[in-house]
Amino acid sequence: MTLSASILYRLQTQHLSLPTIIKGLNDDRLERNIIPGKWSIRDNIAHLTRYQPIFLGRINTMLSDLEPVFESYRAENDQEFDQWLKKSSAPLMDELNESRNSLVECLTRLNEKELGRCGVHPNFGRMTILDWTEFFLLHESHHLFTIFRLAHMPG
């Protein structure tokens, strides 16, 4: 069990599509709730940025504890998320990149045995760190697509 080229490449590059997706949008557009009751583009960026340290913490917990059980992350249950929502897009993007570097560094240091350590997700059950990383990347890609849709909607 090793960190696949696909996972490593997406970890290193997937988030870098964000500046291209939002290029030319002003702060008002980034903060506008285009779909009532749904997150704005900036809110989605705040969520992606906030979740990275949460995910890194989960990896560290899986490395130190035997098959820990995690709750699904819900921003509305995260007492710190409101602080992230108050940040503007540029600092969020900087933090996203910095935090990603830490995440890549952590995952590339892990050996085969460590990558096979498990944690339990309430919906998906027992997953290795590699499975959790794939889940992380798919979750991120969902939000990147959401941001893309919002950036191209009228309004």
N, C-alpha and C positions, 0 to 999 in steps of 0.2 A: 504494500500500500504506500504509494508515493503521491506527492502533489503533482497532478498531471499538468502537462504543458497548457492545456485548455484552461484549467482553473487558474494557474499562475498568470497567464496572459490576460485573462479577464480581470483578475484582481488588480493587475498593474495598469490596465487601460480602460476598462469599462466606464468608470466614472469620468474619464477625460472627455467623453462625448458631451458632457453637460454644458461647457461653455459654448460649444457650437450650437447646441439645441436652443439656448436662450440668447444667442447673439442678436443684438439689435433691440432687445426688449428693455424698456426703461424700468426703474424701480416701481413705478405705479402699476405697470402691467404685471410685474413679478409678484406683487402683493395683492393684486385684484382676485377676488373670489369669482371666477368666471362661471362656475357651476355652484349655485346656491347650496350652502351646507357642506361643501367639499373644500378640501385644502387648496390654497393658491399654489403657484409654482414655488414661491419662497418657502411656504410651509412644507412642501414635499422635500425641498433641499434641506431644510432644518431637520426633518425626520431622517433622511439619509445620513446626515452628518452626526446626529445624536445616536443613531443606532450602531455606528461603527464601534465606539468604545463599549457599548453594551455587548456587542458580539465578541469583542476582544476579551472582555470580562468572562463571558461564557466559556471561551476557549481555555482561559486560565483556570476556571473552575473545573472543567473536564480534565485538565491535566493534574489537578490536585485532589479531586474527589472521585470516588468510584461511582460512575454512572449517575451524576446528579440529574434531578428532575427540574426542568425549567417551565415557567408559565409562558404562555404566548406573550410577546411584547406588545403592549398597547400604549401608544403615546398618551392617550387620555388618562392612563393610570401611572404615568411617569411624572413625578413631582418636579423633575428638573426640565421637562420638555418645554414648559412655558418660557424658561430663560432662553432656550434656543430659538423659540418663535420671535423673540424680541430682536434678534440679531439681523442685520441686513445681509443681503446675498453675498457680497464680496468677502466679508469675514467668514461666513459659513463655507464658502468654496475653499478658502485657505485652510480652514480646519478640516474639511473633508479630505483634502490632499495630504495634510500632515498626518491625520489619523490613519489614512490608507497606507502611508509609508510604514507606520508602526505595525499595522495588521499584516502587511506583506512580509516585513522583517520577522515577525513572530512565526508565521506559518512556514516560511522557508527554512527556519532553524529547526523545525520539528523533525524527528526521525520517524521511521516507519511505524514503530510501536506507539509513539505519541499521536501520530495522525489517526491511528486506529482507536484511540480512546473515545468513549461514548458519553453522550448525554441524552436524556429522554425529553422529547418534544410532546406536548399534550395531544397534538393531532397526528404526528408522523411517527411517534414512538421512538425507539432506540436508534440513534444515528451516530456515526463516527464523526470526528472533527472534519473529515473530508466531506461527508454528507452535509454537515452543518454549513460548510463553506459553500457548497453548491447551492444550498437553500438561500444563504446570504446573497449570493450573486443573482439568483433568479428573482429574489425579492427586490433587489436594487434595480434590476432591469425592468421590472414592473413599474417602479416609480419613475424611472427614466422615460419609459413609454408614456406614462401619465403626464409627465412634464412636457414631452413632445406634443401630445394631443392638446394640452392647455395652451401651449405656445402658438399653435396653429389654428386655434378656434377664434372666431370673430369675437370681439368684445374687448 
